[in-house]
Amino acid sequence: MTPETLRDLVNNALEDLKARDVVTLPVADVTDITDYMIIASGTSNRHVKALVDNVVEEIKAAGTPPRGIEGRESYEWVLVDLGDVLLHVMQDETREFYDLERLWTAFPTDTETQV
């Protein structure tokens, strides 16, 4: 499965259960870890759990089981490692505190001048 197909599958699974504020960041130019980072919010720990469970179910059905899942103890922040896609599903307070979008978009691109 291509990274783009996996990205779209994850985004569709999140959309199915009304994930909030879904952001997809292409990070292949700044890290070798993954091609895409997807960040989404759930309204509660139960919503975060449902979102993660739906994504895992969909990707397993497509023949791509997750490499790892972290954060299922509290469901405040769950990381799902899919290889070419890293999914972060968080509750609002946790997402605001860690502000991953800012961290991963702060890197200069090839078109920006580096000082």
N, C-alpha and C positions, 0 to 999 in steps of 0.2 A: 504494500500500500504506500502510495506517495505521501510525503509530508503534507501536501495540500489537501489530499483526500482525507487524511486523518484529522487535520485541522477542521475541515468542514463537517466531518462526522461528529466531532466533539461539540462544535458550535451548535449543530442541529439538536443534539441531545440536551444541551443546556437550554436551548430555546423551548424545547418541548415542555420543560417544567418551569418555565418562566424565571430563569436566572436573571439577576439584575446587573446592569452596568457591565456587560461583557466587553472585554477589551482583548484584542488579539495583537500581539506584538511580534513582528518578524525580527528575530534576534540572531540569525545565522551569521550576520556580518560582525557581530561583537562577541560571540562565544561559539565554541565547538560543542557545547553540551547539548544543544537542541536547535531546531530551526524556528519553532514558534513557542511563545509563551502566551497562554490564555489565562486571563484573570477574570473571575466572576464573583458576584456576591449572592448570598442567600439571606433570607430575612430572619432566620433562626437556625439553631443547630439541627433541627429536624429538616428544614429546607436544604441546608448544606448537605446533610446525609442523603436526602432524596436525589439531589443533583448529582452527587458523586456516584451513587448507586446506579442511576440511569446512564451516566456516561460509561461506567465500567461494563454494564450489561450490553450496551450498544457496541462497544469496541470488541468485547469478547465474541459477540454474534458475528462481527465482521472478521474474526480470526486474528485479532491483535490484542492479546491480553496485556494488562498493564505490567510494567517492570517492577513497580513498587507503589505503595500507597502509604502516606504518613499523615498522622493527625486525626485518626479515627477515635482517639480517646475522648476528645471534647467536641469535635466538629466546629471549632472556631476557625481553623484554617486547615484545610486538607490539600495536600500536594499529591497529584497523580502523575507518575512518571510514565509516559507513553513512548519514550525514546525521542522521536522527532517532534513531539509536542509535550510541553510541561503544563499541566493544568493546576491552577491555584483557585480553590473555591473558599471564600472567606465570609465571615459575618462582617457587617459594616464597620464596626469599631476597630476590628483587627486590620481590615483593609486600609482604613484611614491611617492607622498608626504606622504600619509598615510602608505604605505608599510605594509599592513595587513599580507602578507605572512610571513614577518620576525617576526611580533608580535606573530602570532599563531604557528610558528615553533620554537620559542625561549624557549618553555617549555621543561624541561627534561622529557624523557620517563621513563618507569619503568626499562628499561635496562641500563639507564645512571646513574652514581653515582651522587647523590645530595650532595652538600657541604654545 
